[in-house]
Amino acid sequence: MNEKMEIYGPDGRRMFYKGERDLKWIERYSRFMDSRFTVPGTKIRFGVDPILSLFPVFGDLLTYMLSGFLIYTMYQHGASRNVVIKMVLNSTLDAIIGAIPLVGTVFDVFYRSNDRNVRLLKEHYFEGKHQGSGSGLLFTVIICAIVLVGAAFYGIYKLLEVIF
């Protein structure tokens, strides 16, 4: 009994139909990228994302772009700005740490940013979580990034001061 009921976001854009069937393609994509296969003899699942991360730069860039496409599609179907910001942060963290040789591949196997993003989407649509503009979260991330970049430059300055 999968009754269709259209859901509209606060800005009037049509969101997905409320029902499990209508989110299947997003779930299939996410599963293919993050948890499609199982390591024999274990419960460890992985997808195409960690396999592609074995190709330096190109693999991580490709999976980041594919995740961006998924996020954009969810945004077009009414995901709130707050959810989109959280999804971008998940995918960006996956791309940054995933770019580290070997460590990044192991991280990709266990972090599964696309699966996390689908979970955020479901929580948003069906449980009413993660509503709002996300401005506070975005502001916090920007401030943290500025502080980290400043600390990095300060550390480099002090290191050069000691060397020279």
C-alpha positions as CSV (number, residue, x, y, z in Angstrom):
1,M,0.0,0.0,0.0
2,N,2.3,2.7,-1.3
3,E,0.0,5.7,-1.5
4,K,1.4,8.7,-3.3
5,M,1.3,12.0,-1.5
6,E,3.2,15.0,-2.9
7,I,5.3,16.9,-0.4
8,Y,6.2,20.6,-1.0
9,G,9.1,22.4,0.7
10,P,8.8,25.7,2.4
11,D,9.8,27.5,-0.8
12,G,7.1,25.8,-2.8
13,R,9.3,23.4,-4.8
14,R,8.0,19.9,-5.2
15,M,9.8,17.3,-3.1
16,F,9.8,13.6,-3.7
17,Y,6.6,11.6,-3.4
18,K,6.3,10.3,0.1
19,G,6.9,6.6,-0.2
20,E,9.8,4.2,-0.2
21,R,9.5,3.3,-3.9
22,D,10.1,6.9,-5.0
23,L,13.5,7.1,-3.4
24,K,14.7,3.7,-4.7
25,W,17.0,5.1,-7.5
26,I,18.8,7.4,-5.0
27,E,19.2,4.4,-2.6
28,R,20.5,2.2,-5.4
29,Y,23.0,4.8,-6.5
30,S,24.2,5.3,-2.9
31,R,24.4,1.5,-2.3
32,F,26.4,1.1,-5.6
33,M,28.9,3.8,-4.6
34,D,29.3,2.8,-0.9
35,S,28.0,-0.7,0.1
36,R,27.2,-2.9,-2.9
37,F,29.8,-5.6,-2.3
38,T,30.9,-7.6,0.7
39,V,34.4,-8.8,1.6
40,P,34.1,-12.6,1.6
41,G,33.9,-14.1,5.1
42,T,33.2,-10.7,6.8
43,K,30.4,-8.2,7.2
44,I,32.5,-5.4,5.7
45,R,30.7,-3.8,2.8
46,F,32.2,-1.5,0.2
47,G,31.2,0.0,-3.1
48,V,32.7,1.6,-6.2
49,D,33.9,4.7,-4.2
50,P,36.8,2.9,-2.5
51,I,37.8,1.1,-5.7
52,L,37.9,4.4,-7.6
53,S,39.9,6.0,-4.8
54,L,42.8,3.6,-5.7
55,F,43.4,5.9,-8.7
56,P,45.1,9.0,-7.3
57,V,43.3,12.3,-7.9
58,F,41.1,11.1,-10.7
59,G,39.2,8.6,-8.7
60,D,38.5,10.9,-5.8
61,L,37.6,13.8,-8.1
62,L,35.2,11.5,-10.0
63,T,33.4,10.2,-6.9
64,Y,33.2,13.8,-5.5
65,M,31.5,15.0,-8.7
66,L,29.1,12.0,-8.7
67,S,28.2,12.8,-5.0
68,G,27.7,16.4,-6.0
69,F,25.3,15.3,-8.7
70,L,23.3,13.3,-6.2
71,I,23.2,16.2,-3.7
72,Y,22.1,18.6,-6.5
73,T,19.3,16.2,-7.5
74,M,18.1,16.0,-3.9
75,Y,18.2,19.8,-3.6
76,Q,16.2,20.1,-6.8
77,H,13.6,17.9,-5.2
78,G,13.2,20.0,-2.1
79,A,15.9,19.1,0.4
80,S,16.4,22.0,2.8
81,R,19.5,24.1,2.7
82,N,20.5,22.7,6.1
83,V,20.4,19.1,4.7
84,V,22.3,20.1,1.6
85,I,25.1,21.8,3.7
86,K,25.4,18.6,5.8
87,M,25.6,16.5,2.7
88,V,28.2,18.7,1.1
89,L,30.3,18.5,4.3
90,N,30.0,14.6,4.3
91,S,31.1,14.4,0.7
92,T,33.9,16.9,1.1
93,L,35.3,15.1,4.2
94,D,35.1,11.9,2.2
95,A,36.9,13.5,-0.8
96,I,39.6,15.1,1.4
97,I,40.5,12.1,3.5
98,G,39.8,9.8,0.6
99,A,42.6,11.5,-1.3
100,I,45.2,10.2,1.2
101,P,46.8,7.1,-0.4
102,L,45.7,3.8,1.3
103,V,44.4,5.5,4.5
104,G,41.8,7.2,2.3
105,T,40.7,4.0,0.7
106,V,40.1,2.4,4.1
107,F,38.3,5.5,5.2
108,D,36.0,5.3,2.1
109,V,35.1,1.7,3.0
110,F,33.9,2.7,6.5
111,Y,32.7,6.3,6.2
112,R,30.2,5.8,3.3
113,S,29.2,9.5,2.7
114,N,26.5,8.7,0.1
115,D,24.8,6.3,2.5
116,R,25.0,9.0,5.2
117,N,23.5,11.5,2.8
118,V,20.6,9.2,2.0
119,R,20.0,8.8,5.7
120,L,19.9,12.6,6.1
121,L,17.5,12.8,3.2
122,K,15.1,10.3,4.7
123,E,15.3,11.9,8.2
124,H,14.5,15.2,6.5
125,Y,11.5,14.0,4.5
126,F,10.0,11.4,6.8
127,E,10.9,12.6,10.3
128,G,11.0,16.3,9.8
129,K,14.6,16.7,11.0
130,H,17.3,19.0,9.6
131,Q,14.9,21.8,8.6
132,G,15.9,25.4,8.2
133,S,18.4,27.4,6.3
134,G,21.6,26.0,7.8
135,S,23.2,29.4,8.0
136,G,24.5,28.8,11.5
137,L,26.1,25.6,10.4
138,L,27.6,27.2,7.4
139,F,28.9,30.2,9.5
140,T,30.5,27.7,11.9
141,V,32.2,25.8,9.2
142,I,33.6,29.0,7.6
143,I,34.9,30.3,10.9
144,C,36.6,26.9,11.6
145,A,38.1,26.8,8.1
146,I,39.5,30.4,8.6
147,V,41.0,29.4,12.0
148,L,42.5,26.2,10.6
149,V,44.1,28.0,7.6
150,G,45.3,30.8,10.0
151,A,46.9,28.2,12.3
152,A,48.5,26.4,9.3
153,F,50.0,29.7,8.1
154,Y,51.2,30.5,11.6
155,G,52.8,27.1,11.9
156,I,54.5,27.4,8.6
157,Y,55.8,30.9,9.5
158,K,57.2,29.6,12.8
159,L,58.8,26.6,11.1
160,L,60.5,28.9,8.5
161,E,61.6,31.2,11.3
162,V,63.3,28.2,13.1
163,I,64.9,27.0,9.9
164,F,66.2,30.4,8.7
